[in-house]
């Protein structure tokens, strides 16, 4: 005797060797023996042979019309043999019974299982929904197949073009568009990105980088909700100081200004005045929530995404000609020795006499103009009228402050590479489209106006950081345990030394309109100014406040992403500049393995032919092809330009982090986009080369 039975979701047939009340021993045609539960035995038969029955049953199942079977099926539970007799005839054969069993089992949308060999037909509504879903899936598979064919032939279907950035960077692995790209990648043996490029999916490399950044960091768009800027209602005294700011022409968030009083008296008071949005914006308010979401202004050539809406910023920015609320640090100094005698913090209004723009004045405010009273330009620009003596003193003070920090650091700061400024012609601050003509100009780091501002902000941030710590008020600090290679700058709530700058504590506080941590620290500083020794009780954030750690974590992630994008898009515009100006050769300096840094462009690239050349060797490089999507470019060394290498510092010591008001050192390098088809995923990864100073506008 033979048995037809179910085993782990499959129907098998074999010869019965023995039978008990609850099970039977069965031998399959392969010789394998199984113990089968009685509940799983569905048919007993003497002939035909099991293999013949199974083949005949499968043919019957394939030929059954399920719609008709569903019509014949009774409303209640029924057995498969019962339906076979209704569907075929009262004398339904064994093969027809077994075929009916298989057909019912494989059609759960028509019949649901109700026990051993028993079924119940689905309701008409449920069946209609199931059939519609099956048809939809069938059509979807046909659509995927058509898309795969198009992609393989170098054609990008519009639905895939519309989902391009999600497919590459945040894929829904169940989406048909994603599945089509993966299948086409496998079929063509091309990575998804290369496949989509060849299919013409990427119309604009610039838009590729921009939309990728927006998808990852601004998925809901870059617009602001409608906000009313809260007013500063404090009755603030008017300072006797007359201050001026020093910024780039594109700067609209003017956070800081300087003043000098008492020149010629032997005692000079320098004022460092910081815009005071924290006097109006309350923690948890609507404006604060927007700032905490963005965390920082995002800078890029020709454009920026501000942390706060411009209509909010303009209420607190240090605008020329206005009496502006400010948190002011007054530093009293000996005019001759520049020794600091006292510091004091005031909440006040300060008259802003001028907004100086260093990109317009760097050629005027030179070392000769500052240090030699007899040196004269034909005429000083109007903004500099009556400010030469003040700027000269501030520059002398800045050099002194820098020298004293370098004593603490144990070595001089070495900024021997220039900053590069990017200008997109005809852009006028509008969102670029990537086709603009780009200009790249050079400004040497440590220019007098830069030095004045950076040292003043370092002084303010370190002084306020130490003051908060003395009063037991927590803040957000940047610290660095040492300048040894690999020791990074970290953010935390403890006032620890910053070895790279040479100060005992450092709390970003001077850009509250542009960085959220500065706004947080300003709330804490205002509490110190108002409450003194009891400030810890009155400050918005208390010691060990979990909110501070949350802010640090969010800020670190956002700031890193924003800087990464700034570096990448500056590299894009640099490569655009090379193409637009048909540059085929550059002079460069070898600095690491086979990497060179262009002498006159913000560009790092790998080269062939540098084997055996010492670090610091200057070479002429022939440029290869440019890929504006991967931001990749290679070169070949044509000849060496110098007889002896110029000595460079050890790796990691070429340039130190300068946590000043204007910029941090950031990293620029080619972006490699990689896809792991084993994981059926599309991701990007940035490969960094070497530090490149990138000024924030």
C-alpha positions in Angstrom: 0.0 0.0 0.0 1.0 3.5 -0.7 0.4 6.8 1.1 0.1 10.4 0.0 1.0 12.7 2.8 2.1 16.3 3.7 5.6 16.8 5.0 6.9 20.4 5.9 4.5 22.0 3.4 5.2 19.5 0.6 3.1 16.6 -0.8 5.0 13.3 -1.0 4.0 9.7 -1.8 5.7 6.5 -0.8 5.3 2.8 0.2 3.9 2.2 3.7 6.2 -0.2 5.6 4.1 -0.3 8.8 1.3 1.5 10.5 0.3 2.3 14.1 -2.5 4.3 15.6 -0.7 7.7 15.4 1.9 7.2 12.7 3.2 5.2 9.8 6.6 4.2 8.5 7.0 5.2 4.8 9.7 4.6 2.3 10.1 7.0 -0.6 11.3 6.1 -4.1 14.7 7.5 -3.1 15.0 4.9 -0.4 14.6 7.4 2.4 12.4 6.4 5.2 10.1 8.7 7.2 7.9 8.5 10.2 4.7 10.2 9.2 2.0 11.4 11.6 -1.5 10.0 11.0 -2.8 13.5 10.8 -0.6 14.2 7.8 -1.8 11.2 5.8 -4.2 12.3 3.1 -4.7 9.3 0.7 -4.1 5.6 0.8 -3.9 3.7 -2.5 -2.6 0.5 -4.0 -1.9 1.7 -7.5 -0.5 3.4 -9.5 3.1 3.8 -8.4 3.7 6.9 -6.2 5.8 8.6 -8.9 3.1 8.1 -11.5 0.4 9.4 -9.2 2.4 12.5 -8.3 3.1 13.3 -12.0 -0.5 12.8 -13.0 -1.8 14.8 -10.0 0.5 17.8 -10.9 -0.8 17.7 -14.5 -4.4 17.8 -13.2 -3.6 20.6 -10.8 -2.1 22.7 -13.6 -5.2 22.3 -15.7 -7.8 23.1 -13.1 -9.7 26.4 -13.5 -9.7 27.9 -10.1 -12.6 30.3 -10.8 -14.8 27.3 -11.7 -13.6 25.3 -8.7 -14.4 28.2 -6.5 -17.9 28.3 -8.0 -18.4 24.5 -7.4 -17.1 24.7 -3.8 -19.7 24.6 -1.0 -20.0 27.5 1.5 -18.8 25.6 4.5 -15.8 23.4 5.1 -15.2 20.7 2.6 -12.6 18.1 1.8 -10.5 18.0 -1.4 -12.0 14.7 -2.5 -15.5 16.1 -2.1 -14.6 19.1 -4.4 -13.0 16.7 -6.9 -16.2 14.8 -7.2 -18.1 18.0 -7.7 -15.6 19.4 -10.2 -14.8 16.3 -12.2 -17.4 13.6 -11.6 -18.7 11.3 -8.9 -16.1 8.8 -10.0 -13.2 11.2 -9.7 -9.9 9.3 -10.1 -7.2 9.1 -7.5 -5.1 11.4 -9.7 -8.0 13.9 -10.0 -8.4 13.9 -6.2 -4.7 14.4 -5.5 -4.5 17.1 -8.3 -7.5 18.9 -6.6 -5.6 18.8 -3.3 -2.5 20.3 -4.8 -4.5 23.0 -6.7 -6.4 24.0 -3.5 -3.3 24.1 -1.5 -1.5 26.4 -3.9 -4.4 28.8 -4.2 -4.8 30.4 -0.7 -6.4 33.5 -2.2 -9.3 31.2 -3.4 -9.4 28.7 -0.6 -8.1 28.9 3.0 -7.0 25.7 4.8 -9.4 24.5 7.5 -7.7 21.3 8.7 -6.4 18.0 7.4 -7.2 18.0 3.7 -10.1 20.4 4.3 -10.6 23.9 2.9 -13.1 26.8 2.9 -13.5 29.1 0.0 -12.8 32.9 0.4 -15.6 35.4 0.3 -16.2 37.2 -3.0 -14.9 40.5 -1.7 -11.7 39.0 -0.3 -11.2 37.0 -3.5 -11.6 40.1 -5.7 -9.1 42.0 -3.6 -6.6 39.1 -3.7 -6.9 38.7 -7.5 -6.4 42.5 -7.9 -3.3 42.3 -5.8 -2.0 39.4 -7.8 -2.6 41.2 -11.1 -0.9 44.3 -9.7 2.1 42.3 -8.7 2.2 40.7 -12.1 2.1 44.0 -13.9 4.8 45.4 -11.5 7.1 42.5 -12.4 6.5 43.2 -16.1 7.2 46.9 -15.4 10.5 46.1 -13.6 11.4 43.8 -16.5 10.8 46.7 -19.0 12.8 49.1 -16.8 15.7 46.7 -16.6 15.7 46.4 -20.4 15.7 50.2 -20.8 18.5 50.7 -18.3 20.6 48.0 -19.9 20.2 49.8 -23.2 21.3 53.2 -21.7 17.8 54.7 -21.3 16.6 55.9 -17.9 12.8 55.7 -17.4 11.3 58.8 -15.9 10.0 57.1 -12.6 13.6 56.0 -11.9 14.9 59.4 -12.7 12.4 60.9 -10.3 13.5 58.5 -7.5 17.3 58.8 -8.4 18.5 60.2 -5.0 16.4 57.9 -2.9 17.6 54.9 -4.9 21.2 55.7 -4.4 21.3 57.1 -0.9 18.1 56.2 1.0 16.6 53.3 -0.9 13.3 51.6 -0.2 14.4 48.1 -1.1 10.8 47.0 -1.8 10.3 49.8 -4.4 10.0 48.7 -8.0 12.4 51.4 -9.1 15.1 50.2 -6.7 14.7 46.6 -7.8 14.9 47.5 -11.4 18.2 49.3 -10.8 19.6 46.4 -8.9 18.6 43.9 -11.5 20.0 46.0 -14.3 23.2 46.4 -12.4 23.5 42.7 -12.1 22.6 42.2 -15.8 25.2 44.7 -17.0 27.8 44.1 -14.4 27.9 47.9 -13.7 27.6 49.6 -10.3 24.2 51.4 -9.9 25.8 54.8 -10.1 27.8 54.0 -13.2 24.7 52.4 -14.7 22.5 55.5 -14.0 25.2 57.9 -15.3 25.4 55.9 -18.6 21.6 55.9 -18.8 21.6 59.7 -18.6 19.8 59.9 -15.2 22.1 62.6 -13.9 21.5 65.8 -15.9 23.6 68.0 -13.6 26.5 66.9 -11.4 25.9 69.9 -9.2 22.3 69.0 -8.7 23.4 65.5 -7.9 25.5 66.7 -5.0 23.0 69.3 -3.9 19.9 67.1 -3.9 21.9 64.3 -2.2 22.8 66.7 0.6 19.2 67.9 0.9 17.8 64.4 1.0 20.2 63.4 3.8 20.0 66.6 5.9 16.9 68.6 4.8 14.4 65.9 3.7 11.5 68.3 4.4 13.0 71.1 2.5 15.0 74.2 3.4 12.1 76.6 4.0 11.3 78.0 7.4 8.0 78.1 9.1 6.5 81.5 9.6 8.1 83.0 12.7 7.8 86.2 14.5 11.1 87.3 16.0 10.6 88.0 19.7 11.6 91.5 20.9 14.4 92.2 23.4 12.4 93.8 26.2 15.3 94.4 28.7 16.0 98.0 29.6 19.6 97.9 28.5 22.0 100.8 29.1 23.7 102.4 26.1 27.5 101.8 26.0 29.9 104.7 25.5 31.8 102.6 23.0 31.5 103.0 19.3 32.0 99.6 17.7 32.7 98.3 14.2 32.4 94.8 12.8 34.8 93.1 10.4 33.2 90.5 8.1 33.0 89.3 4.5 30.7 91.2 2.2 28.4 88.2 1.9 27.9 88.1 5.7 24.3 89.0 6.8 24.5 87.4 10.3 26.9 89.9 11.9 27.6 88.4 15.3 30.6 90.3 16.6 32.0 93.8 16.7 35.0 95.5 18.4 35.6 98.8 20.1 38.7 100.6 21.5 38.6 103.3 24.2 41.3 105.1 26.1 44.1 105.2 23.5 46.9 107.5 24.7 45.9 107.4 28.4 48.0 104.4 29.3 45.0 102.2 30.0 43.0 100.9 27.1 39.6 99.2 27.2 38.9 96.8 24.3 35.3 95.8 23.8 34.3 92.5 22.2 30.6 92.9 21.5 28.5 89.9 20.5 24.9 90.0 19.1 22.5 89.0 21.8 19.6 86.9 20.4 19.6 85.0 23.7 18.1 88.0 25.4 14.9 87.5 23.3 14.8 83.8 22.2 13.8 81.6 25.0 14.8 77.9 25.3 12.0 75.8 23.9 10.4 78.6 21.9 9.4 78.3 18.3 12.5 80.2 17.1 14.7 78.1 19.4 13.2 74.9 18.0 14.1 76.0 14.4 17.7 76.8 15.5 18.0 73.5 17.3 16.8 71.6 14.3 19.3 73.3 11.9 22.1 73.7 14.5 24.3 75.8 12.2 24.4 77.9 9.1 25.5 75.9 6.0 28.1 77.6 3.8 28.9 76.9 0.2 30.3 79.0 -2.7 27.7 81.6 -3.7 25.0 80.4 -1.4 24.2 79.5 2.2 21.4 78.1 4.3 21.1 80.1 7.5 20.4 78.6 10.9 17.6 81.1 11.4 15.3 83.0 9.0 16.7 86.3 7.7 13.8 88.2 9.1 14.6 86.9 12.5 18.4 87.5 12.1 17.9 91.1 11.1 16.4 91.9 14.5 19.6 91.0 16.3 22.4 91.4 13.8 24.9 94.2 14.5 23.9 96.4 11.7 25.8 99.6 11.0 24.1 102.8 12.3 22.0 101.1 15.0 22.2 100.8 18.8 22.3 97.0 19.0 21.7 94.8 22.1 24.9 92.9 22.8 26.7 90.8 25.3 30.0 92.7 25.7 33.3 91.6 27.1 35.4 94.6 28.2 39.1 93.8 28.5 41.2 96.5 30.4 44.8 96.5 29.3 48.1 98.3 30.0 48.6 100.3 26.8 52.4 99.8 26.8 52.8 96.2 28.0 49.4 94.9 26.8 49.0 93.1 30.1 45.4 92.3 30.9 44.3 94.1 34.1 40.7 93.2 34.3 37.7 91.8 32.4 34.0 92.5 32.7 30.8 91.4 31.0 28.0 93.7 30.3 24.5 93.3 28.9 23.9 96.6 27.0 23.2 98.4 23.8 26.2 99.3 21.6 26.3 101.7 18.7 27.7 100.1 15.6 29.5 102.8 13.7 30.6 100.7 10.7 30.4 97.2 9.1 33.9 96.8 7.6 34.3 94.2 4.9 37.7 92.6 4.8 37.5 91.4 1.2 37.2 95.1 0.3 39.8 96.4 2.7 42.5 93.7 2.9 44.6 95.6 0.3 44.4 98.7 2.4 44.8 97.4 5.9 48.3 96.0 5.4 51.1 95.6 7.9 52.8 98.8 6.5 49.5 100.7 7.0 49.1 99.4 10.5 52.6 99.6 11.8 54.1 102.7 10.1 52.2 105.9 10.9 53.9 107.7 8.0 52.7 105.2 5.5 49.9 106.6 3.4 47.6 105.4 0.7 46.4 108.0 -1.8 43.2 108.1 0.3 41.8 105.8 2.9 38.4 104.4 2.1 35.5 106.1 4.0 34.8 103.1 6.3 38.4 103.4 7.6 38.3 107.1 8.4 39.4 107.6 12.0 39.9 103.9 12.6 43.6 103.6 11.8 44.8 104.1 15.3 42.2 101.7 16.7 43.0 99.0 14.2 46.8 99.5 14.7 46.3 98.9 18.5 44.1 95.9 17.9 46.6 94.4 15.5 49.4 94.9 18.1 47.2 93.3 20.7 46.3 90.4 18.4 50.0 89.7 17.7 50.7 89.7 21.4 47.8 87.4 22.3 48.9 85.0 19.6 52.5 85.0 20.8 51.3 84.2 24.4 49.2 81.4 23.2 52.1 80.0 21.2 54.1 79.9 24.4 51.4 77.7 26.0 51.2 75.6 22.8 54.9 75.0 22.8 55.3 76.0 19.2 54.3 78.6 16.7 51.1 78.3 14.7 52.0 77.6 11.1 49.5 78.9 8.5 51.7 78.8 5.4 48.9 78.0 2.9 46.4 80.5 1.6 42.7 80.6 1.9 40.7 80.5 -1.3 37.6 82.5 -1.9 35.0 81.3 -4.4 32.8 83.7 -6.4 30.0 82.6 -8.7 29.6 85.3 -11.4 26.0 86.6 -11.7 24.8 84.4 -8.8 23.9 87.3 -6.5 23.2 85.0 -3.6 20.5 82.9 -5.4 20.7 79.1 -5.4 23.3 78.0 -8.0 22.4 75.6 -10.7 26.0 74.5 -11.4 26.5 76.2 -14.7 27.9 79.5 -13.3 31.3 80.8 -14.1 33.5 80.5 -11.0 36.3 82.7 -9.9 38.8 81.5 -7.3 40.9 84.2 -5.5 43.6 83.8 -2.9 43.8 85.4 0.5 46.7 84.5 2.8 45.7 83.2 6.1 46.6 85.5 9.0 46.0 88.7 7.1 45.8 91.6 9.6 42.1 91.9 9.7 41.7 88.2 10.0 44.2 88.1 12.9 42.4 90.9 14.7 39.1 89.2 14.6 40.3 85.7 15.3 42.4 86.7 18.4 39.6 88.8 19.7 37.1 85.9 19.5 39.6 83.4 21.0 40.0 85.9 23.9 36.2 86.2 24.4 35.5 82.4 24.0 38.3 81.4 26.4 37.5 84.2 29.0 33.8 83.4 29.1 34.5 79.6 29.2 36.7 80.0 32.2 34.2 82.4 33.8 31.3 79.9 33.5 33.5 77.2 35.0 34.4 79.4 38.0 30.7 80.1 38.7 29.8 76.5 38.4 27.6 77.1 35.3 27.8 74.3 32.7 28.6 75.2 29.1 29.5 73.5 25.8 33.3 73.4 25.4 35.8 72.4 22.8 38.9 70.7 24.2 42.0 69.0 22.9 44.2 67.0 25.3 47.4 67.4 23.3 48.7 68.2 19.8 50.0 64.7 19.3 48.9 63.1 16.0 45.5 61.6 16.3 44.3 63.6 19.3 41.2 65.2 18.1 39.2 68.2 19.3 36.2 67.1 21.2 33.1 68.8 22.5 31.9 68.3 26.1 30.5 70.1 29.1 33.7 70.3 31.1 36.1 73.3 30.9 39.2 71.4 29.8 42.3 72.8 28.1 42.5 73.2 24.3 46.1 72.4 23.5 45.8 73.3 19.8 44.8 76.9 20.6 46.8 77.2 23.8 44.0 78.2 26.3 42.9 76.6 29.5 39.2 76.4 28.3 37.4 77.3 25.2 33.6 77.7 24.7 32.2 78.8 21.4 30.1 81.9 22.3 30.8 84.4 19.6 28.4 83.3 16.8 25.0 82.9 18.3 23.3 83.8 15.1 25.2 81.1 13.1 25.9 78.2 15.5 23.4 76.8 18.0 26.0 75.9 20.6 27.0 79.5 20.8 23.4 80.4 21.4 23.2 77.9 24.2 26.4 79.2 25.8 25.1 82.8 25.5 22.1 81.8 27.6 24.5 80.6 30.2 26.7 83.7 30.0 23.7 86.0 30.4 22.8 84.1 33.6 26.4 84.6 34.8 26.1 88.4 34.1 22.8 88.7 35.8 23.2 86.5 38.8 26.9 86.2 39.5 27.7 83.6 42.1 24.1 82.2 42.1 24.1 81.9 38.3 24.1 78.1 38.5 20.7 78.1 40.0 19.3 80.6 37.4 20.9 79.3 34.2 18.6 77.5 31.7 20.9 74.4 31.7 22.0 72.9 35.0 25.1 70.8 35.8 24.9 67.3 34.2 21.8 68.4 32.2 21.0 65.6 29.7 19.8 68.3 27.3 23.4 69.6 26.9 24.7 66.2 25.9 21.9 65.8 23.5 22.7 69.1 21.9 26.4 68.2 21.6 25.6 65.0 19.9 23.2 66.5 17.4 25.5 69.5 16.7 28.6 67.3 16.2 26.7 65.2 13.6 25.1 68.2 11.8 28.3 70.3 11.8 30.3 67.4 10.4 27.8 66.8 7.6 27.6 70.5 6.8 31.4 70.9 6.7 31.7 67.7 4.6 29.3 69.1 2.1 31.1 72.5 2.0 34.3 70.7 1.3 32.8 68.5 -1.4 31.0 71.4 -3.2 34.2 73.6 -3.1 36.0 70.7 -4.7 33.2 70.6 -7.4 33.7 74.3 -8.1 37.5 73.9 -8.2 37.1 71.1 -10.8 34.6 73.3 -12.7 37.2 76.1 -12.6 39.8 73.8 -14.1 37.5 72.8 -16.9 36.2 76.3 -17.6 39.7 77.7 -17.8 41.0 74.7 -19.8 43.8 74.0 -17.3 45.7 70.9 -18.3 48.9 71.3 -16.1 49.4 72.5 -12.6 52.4 73.1 -10.3 52.0 71.1 -7.1 53.8 69.9 -4.0 54.1 66.2 -3.0 53.1 65.8 0.6 52.0 62.2 1.2 52.7 59.0 -0.7 51.4 59.7 -4.2 49.3 62.7 -3.3 50.0 66.2 -4.3 48.6 69.6 -3.4 48.2 72.2 -6.1 50.3 75.3 -5.4 47.7 77.8 -6.6 44.4 76.0 -6.3 42.5 74.3 -3.4 43.0 70.9 -5.0 44.5 67.6 -3.8 44.8 64.7 -6.2 46.7 61.4 -6.6 49.4 61.2 -9.2 51.4 58.7 -11.1 55.2 59.0 -11.5 55.9 60.3 -8.0 57.7 57.1 -6.8 61.1 58.0 -5.3 60.4 61.7 -4.9 60.8 63.1 -1.4 58.0 64.7 0.5 58.0 68.4 -0.3 59.2 68.0 -3.8 57.6 70.5 -6.3 56.4 68.9 -9.5 54.6 69.8 -12.8 51.5 67.6 -13.1 49.5 66.8 -16.2 45.8 66.6 -15.3 43.7 63.6 -16.4 40.0 63.4 -16.9 37.6 65.0 -14.4 34.5 63.2 -13.0 32.2 65.9 -11.5 29.9 63.2 -10.0 32.6 61.3 -8.0 34.7 64.6 -7.8 37.6 62.5 -8.9 40.7 63.7 -10.9 44.1 62.1 -11.3 47.4 63.4 -12.7 50.8 62.3 -14.0 54.1 63.9 -12.9 55.8 65.4 -16.0 58.9 66.8 -14.3 60.3 67.9 -11.0 60.5 71.7 -10.6 62.9 72.1 -7.7 66.4 70.8 -7.1 66.0 70.2 -3.4 62.8 69.5 -1.4 61.4 72.2 0.7 61.2 71.0 4.3 57.7 70.4 5.7 56.5 69.5 9.2 55.6 66.0 10.2 52.2 64.7 9.0 49.4 66.2 11.0 51.5 69.2 12.0 51.3 71.2 8.8 48.4 73.2 10.1 46.7 73.3 13.4 43.0 73.7 14.1 42.2 77.4 14.6 38.8 77.5 16.4 38.3 81.2 15.6 35.2 83.1 14.7 35.8 82.7 11.0 36.6 79.1 10.2 37.8 75.7 11.2 40.2 73.6 9.3 38.2 71.1 7.3 38.9 68.3 5.0 38.6 68.2 1.3 39.0 65.2 -0.9 37.5 63.2 -3.8 34.1 61.5 -3.1 33.9 57.9 -4.0 30.5 56.4 -4.5 30.3 52.7 -3.9 27.5 50.2 -4.2 27.5 46.8 -2.5 25.3 44.5 -4.5 25.7 41.7 -2.1 23.7 43.8 0.4 21.6 45.1 -2.5 22.3 48.6 -1.3 23.5 51.9 -2.7 25.6 54.1 -0.5 28.2 56.8 -0.7 31.4 57.3 1.2 33.7 60.2 1.4 37.4 59.5 1.2 39.4 62.3 2.7 42.9 63.2 1.7 44.4 66.0 3.7 43.4 69.2 5.5 42.3 72.1 3.4 41.4 75.4 5.0 38.0 76.4 3.9 36.8 79.8 5.1 33.2 80.2 6.1 31.7 83.4 4.5 
